Amino acid sequence: MDKFKFIEILFRSNIQALKLHLKQSTANLHLHSKSTSFLHFTMKTLIRQFFDSQAVLTKDEWYLFESKLTERRFRKGSIILMEGDVENYLSFIISGSTRLFSITPNGEDISIEFAGANCFSSSYSSFITQTPSKSNVEALDDTLLMSINYNDLNECYKCCATGERLGRLNAESYLCFKEERQISLLSKTATERYIELLEQNPQLLQLTKLQHIASYLGIKPESLSRIRKSMNAQIN
């Protein structure tokens, strides 16, 4: 099977699976809409499952961390963090997705990173250094975050050896991701980078503008249009 056709089939099947998942999630959420405590329990359970896959927290360690979590909701298109503000939160995405972007001196919008459910979202350098952010964070969709602020996270690190280990593991994972992205930008063609992005984020085309995807890939919007046209021609 042609590689581009395979990617397109994969993309379409993932979209259908995503729609089914969202439909089921919405139904489940409606079923329990009158129980805020149940929803909080579910969200925190997702975070704990994520952490336990890396290092298991004791009951006391989890209670400490859980007590510091704050629920934050943002409508589609909302700015979660504005450039120039200090990032005070490290956030875990329960549902929805975010885009980290920067505006150049000539007004060009440059996408730096996309993040979806079960991923962390933050202006990391601003959060770690507690200095004004050089980028913005926006909600690409209605987005639900569970967040912990800078001081509370560091309190957890001091009181909880497992928490500090989790922080290190996730920091290492993020560094690996950034290195892989740099290698991709330097060694792969624009078409290969576009296919890779679709594989990693099959719903992205439904959530953001092509110009934002193009800037993330390091190409002009017209170049991305040519790539998409070429791929469609090979499929047809």
ChimeraX attribute file (.defattr): number of C-alpha atoms within 10 A of each C-alpha:
attribute: neighborCount
match mode: 1-to-1
recipient: residues
	/A:1	5
	/A:2	8
	/A:3	12
	/A:4	16
	/A:5	15
	/A:6	12
	/A:7	18
	/A:8	18
	/A:9	13
	/A:10	14
	/A:11	19
	/A:12	14
	/A:13	13
	/A:14	17
	/A:15	17
	/A:16	12
	/A:17	12
	/A:18	14
	/A:19	13
	/A:20	12
	/A:21	12
	/A:22	13
	/A:23	12
	/A:24	12
	/A:25	13
	/A:26	13
	/A:27	12
	/A:28	11
	/A:29	14
	/A:30	11
	/A:31	10
	/A:32	13
	/A:33	13
	/A:34	10
	/A:35	11
	/A:36	10
	/A:37	11
	/A:38	13
	/A:39	14
	/A:40	14
	/A:41	10
	/A:42	13
	/A:43	19
	/A:44	18
	/A:45	13
	/A:46	16
	/A:47	17
	/A:48	17
	/A:49	12
	/A:50	14
	/A:51	18
	/A:52	13
	/A:53	8
	/A:54	13
	/A:55	15
	/A:56	16
	/A:57	18
	/A:58	13
	/A:59	8
	/A:60	10
	/A:61	16
	/A:62	18
	/A:63	11
	/A:64	16
	/A:65	20
	/A:66	16
	/A:67	10
	/A:68	16
	/A:69	19
	/A:70	14
	/A:71	15
	/A:72	13
	/A:73	15
	/A:74	17
	/A:75	15
	/A:76	16
	/A:77	16
	/A:78	16
	/A:79	16
	/A:80	19
	/A:81	20
	/A:82	17
	/A:83	18
	/A:84	13
	/A:85	15
	/A:86	19
	/A:87	27
	/A:88	20
	/A:89	23
	/A:90	20
	/A:91	21
	/A:92	24
	/A:93	23
	/A:94	21
	/A:95	20
	/A:96	21
	/A:97	25
	/A:98	30
	/A:99	24
	/A:100	20
	/A:101	22
	/A:102	19
	/A:103	14
	/A:104	10
	/A:105	7
	/A:106	6
	/A:107	8
	/A:108	10
	/A:109	15
	/A:110	20
	/A:111	22
	/A:112	18
	/A:113	16
	/A:114	21
	/A:115	20
	/A:116	21
	/A:117	16
	/A:118	16
	/A:119	16
	/A:120	19
	/A:121	23
	/A:122	23
	/A:123	25
	/A:124	18
	/A:125	15
	/A:126	20
	/A:127	18
	/A:128	14
	/A:129	12
	/A:130	14
	/A:131	14
	/A:132	16
	/A:133	21
	/A:134	16
	/A:135	24
	/A:136	22
	/A:137	26
	/A:138	21
	/A:139	23
	/A:140	24
	/A:141	20
	/A:142	15
	/A:143	23
	/A:144	21
	/A:145	24
	/A:146	23
	/A:147	21
	/A:148	21
	/A:149	16
	/A:150	16
	/A:151	12
	/A:152	16
	/A:153	19
	/A:154	15
	/A:155	14
	/A:156	18
	/A:157	17
	/A:158	11
	/A:159	13
	/A:160	19
	/A:161	13
	/A:162	19
	/A:163	24
	/A:164	15
	/A:165	14
	/A:166	19
	/A:167	16
	/A:168	12
	/A:169	14
	/A:170	14
	/A:171	13
	/A:172	12
	/A:173	12
	/A:174	14
	/A:175	12
	/A:176	12
	/A:177	12
	/A:178	13
	/A:179	12
	/A:180	12
	/A:181	15
	/A:182	11
	/A:183	11
	/A:184	16
	/A:185	16
	/A:186	9
	/A:187	11
	/A:188	12
	/A:189	11
	/A:190	18
	/A:191	17
	/A:192	15
	/A:193	18
	/A:194	19
	/A:195	19
	/A:196	15
	/A:197	16
	/A:198	18
	/A:199	16
	/A:200	11
	/A:201	16
	/A:202	20
	/A:203	19
	/A:204	20
	/A:205	11
	/A:206	11
	/A:207	14
	/A:208	16
	/A:209	12
	/A:210	17
	/A:211	18
	/A:212	18
	/A:213	23
	/A:214	20
	/A:215	18
	/A:216	21
	/A:217	24
	/A:218	16
	/A:219	13
	/A:220	15
	/A:221	17
	/A:222	12
	/A:223	13
	/A:224	21
	/A:225	14
	/A:226	12
	/A:227	16
	/A:228	15
	/A:229	12
	/A:230	14
	/A:231	18
	/A:232	13
	/A:233	10
	/A:234	12
	/A:235	15
	/A:236	7
